[in-house]
Amino acid sequence: MPPPPVLAMPALEACEGPHGLASPLPDACLETIDTDRPHQTDTPHVVPAGHVQVESALASLEVGYGPTRLGLFQDEYRFGLVSHMDAELLLDHAVFEPDARRFESPGPVGARVKVNIVEGGGWAPAITLVPWVLVPVAPSQALRGGPYVFLGWELPARLELEMNVGVLLRAQPAEGAAPVLASALTWTIVGDLRVFVDVYATGPDVQLGTGALWAFTRDVQIDAGTYVGLHGDEPAATPFVGLSVRR
């Protein structure tokens, strides 16, 4: 009896080396989708070169501090420009206040670039530099921005630790700066089903996040969970449901 056929694997050369918009990383080389959401702590990993990733909080509900606010399609658009670098746009498309029966202005528009300078592995962290700016589109919004560093470790027992460190500068209407410190721990239960807990602090404003995410195909992920305000001007709770897709 002849031996069973061996499935063809992509040549190592096709997966390594530089890639970009004109020469995308081949589909056969792609791993399971890796997202910023639903953690508040963002990943140091970038979108594969030549690919696009859309991450959306389809709906979130802020309750318990100030007016109740329903967020719809709070999206992040990520573009793999070249190997180890992507460009990202972030936009809250719609926020509705049920009590006032009105929609807030969309925005602000966030723009940032992730530049991965160390891939990491094992106990060596992945390290990514992230310049970030938030551009107002309404008088109630402020121009903000700052430099960030994103880090990540693959730990034993199917655990992943991610950290964000940065400074958020505020140019308008009043100058100011706030340190940003965040950390997320994610545990893979089975396959591509994971749960997480994280803490995100911007100055005195602190939130705890927890939830689950499931990549039910290589390029599509759903998530659900809640953020809980621990200190400062944060809502008491913000339950959410989200969807992420890569092409």
BELUR-V719339 format. One record per residue. N is the residue number from 1. PHI is phi in degrees with one decimal (NA if undefined). D_CENTER is the distance of its C-alpha to the mean C-alpha in Angstrom with 2 decimals. Layout:
N,PHI,D_CENTER
N,PHI,D_CENTER
This chain:
1,NA,51.09
2,-69.0,48.65
3,-66.4,45.41
4,-61.2,42.31
5,-65.2,40.42
6,-92.7,37.61
7,-66.5,34.36
8,-70.9,33.52
9,-109.6,30.47
10,-61.8,28.92
11,-58.0,30.69
12,-55.4,28.94
13,-63.5,29.50
14,-71.7,27.50
15,-93.0,24.28
16,-97.6,24.85
17,80.6,25.51
18,-74.6,23.85
19,-134.0,22.30
20,-164.6,21.23
21,-61.1,21.47
22,-82.1,25.13
23,-139.2,24.81
24,-61.5,21.63
25,-61.0,20.90
26,-56.7,23.12
27,-55.5,21.79
28,-65.1,23.83
29,-93.5,21.82
30,-74.4,18.38
31,-97.5,16.93
32,-60.1,14.99
33,-49.9,11.66
34,-125.7,8.81
35,-122.1,5.26
36,-73.2,1.79
37,-77.6,4.06
38,-89.7,6.71
39,-61.5,6.59
40,-76.7,7.00
41,-78.4,7.13
42,-85.1,4.47
43,-78.8,6.13
44,-77.7,9.13
45,-79.0,9.58
46,-105.6,10.00
47,-70.6,10.87
48,-54.6,14.58
49,-57.5,17.04
50,85.1,18.47
51,-117.0,15.90
52,-122.8,13.70
53,-133.0,10.59
54,-115.4,10.09
55,-119.1,7.57
56,-128.6,9.70
57,-82.3,10.63
58,-57.5,14.16
59,-154.5,15.82
60,-143.3,15.53
61,-131.0,18.64
62,-90.2,19.18
63,-135.3,22.54
64,98.8,24.79
65,-146.2,24.48
66,71.6,25.89
67,-69.7,25.97
68,-64.8,24.13
69,-131.8,21.33
70,-103.3,20.00
71,-95.3,16.76
72,-127.5,16.65
73,54.4,14.21
74,-86.0,11.53
75,-110.2,9.87
76,-127.5,7.58
77,-109.0,9.92
78,-120.6,9.48
79,-124.5,12.89
80,-77.9,14.16
81,-76.7,17.01
82,-144.5,18.66
83,-56.3,18.29
84,72.6,15.97
85,-153.5,14.63
86,-135.2,12.41
87,-115.6,12.39
88,-137.6,9.92
89,-119.7,11.12
90,-124.8,9.82
91,-151.9,12.59
92,-86.6,13.87
93,-71.8,16.63
94,-152.7,18.84
95,-131.1,19.55
96,-113.8,22.88
97,-102.4,25.12
98,-59.8,27.48
99,-64.4,30.09
100,-87.7,30.52
101,53.3,30.05
102,-145.6,28.14
103,-95.5,24.92
104,-78.3,23.29
105,-64.3,22.62
106,-66.8,19.28
107,98.0,17.00
108,-66.7,16.61
109,-95.0,15.11
110,-95.5,12.41
111,-134.6,12.86
112,-155.4,11.73
113,-126.8,12.48
114,-102.3,11.24
115,-120.6,14.50
116,-82.0,14.69
117,-100.1,18.11
118,-137.6,18.47
119,-72.4,17.38
120,78.2,18.47
121,160.7,20.06
122,64.2,21.70
123,-84.8,22.00
124,-78.3,21.16
125,-78.0,17.63
126,-75.4,15.25
127,-129.1,15.10
128,-134.4,13.15
129,-92.2,14.31
130,-138.8,12.29
131,-74.8,14.60
132,-141.4,13.15
133,-136.5,15.35
134,-116.2,15.42
135,-99.3,18.48
136,-71.2,20.46
137,-123.0,21.95
138,-147.5,24.16
139,-58.4,26.60
140,-77.3,24.86
141,-101.5,21.72
142,-113.1,21.71
143,-76.8,20.85
144,-137.1,18.41
145,171.3,16.65
146,165.2,16.78
147,-89.0,16.18
148,-130.5,13.52
149,-128.1,13.56
150,-106.0,10.87
151,-129.7,12.79
152,-154.1,12.86
153,-127.6,15.96
154,-91.8,17.18
155,-105.1,19.74
156,-62.8,22.77
157,61.9,23.05
158,60.1,19.86
159,-106.8,17.71
160,-132.3,14.60
161,-112.8,14.07
162,-127.4,11.23
163,-138.4,12.02
164,-124.0,11.21
165,-134.4,14.44
166,-172.4,15.38
167,-132.9,17.63
168,-100.4,17.06
169,-96.8,20.21
170,-118.2,21.72
171,-93.9,24.33
172,-141.2,25.52
173,-80.3,27.38
174,-131.2,27.84
175,-68.0,26.81
176,176.7,25.00
177,-145.7,22.41
178,-137.0,20.30
179,-69.7,18.88
180,-118.7,15.29
181,-133.0,15.07
182,-149.2,12.52
183,-152.3,12.76
184,-131.9,11.56
185,-119.5,13.98
186,-119.0,13.45
187,-121.9,16.68
188,-84.4,17.52
189,-75.4,20.41
190,-161.1,21.67
191,56.9,20.64
192,-112.1,17.01
193,-98.6,17.09
194,-133.7,15.15
195,-125.4,15.05
196,-145.9,13.27
197,-141.7,14.20
198,-148.7,12.68
199,-128.4,14.10
200,-128.6,12.78
201,-126.3,15.65
202,-118.9,16.32
203,59.9,20.06
204,-81.6,21.83
205,-88.0,19.11
206,-130.5,17.69
207,-126.7,15.73
208,-103.3,15.62
209,-120.9,13.15
210,-153.7,14.29
211,169.0,14.13
212,-135.4,14.16
213,-139.5,12.43
214,-138.5,14.77
215,-88.4,14.69
216,-83.2,18.19
217,-135.5,18.50
218,-60.4,17.21
219,-115.6,15.16
220,-134.1,14.45
221,-135.1,12.57
222,-116.2,13.24
223,-151.4,12.18
224,-158.6,14.00
225,168.7,14.59
226,-154.0,15.20
227,-107.3,14.59
228,-125.0,17.92
229,-72.2,19.21
230,-104.8,21.07
231,-163.5,22.39
232,80.4,22.77
233,-90.1,21.95
234,-112.2,19.39
235,-60.0,20.15
236,-61.9,21.84
237,-153.5,19.52
238,-137.8,16.72
239,-68.8,16.70
240,-150.2,14.28
241,-139.4,14.07
242,-141.9,11.54
243,-143.5,11.79
244,-130.6,10.03
245,-136.9,12.55
246,-120.3,13.22
247,-128.3,16.55
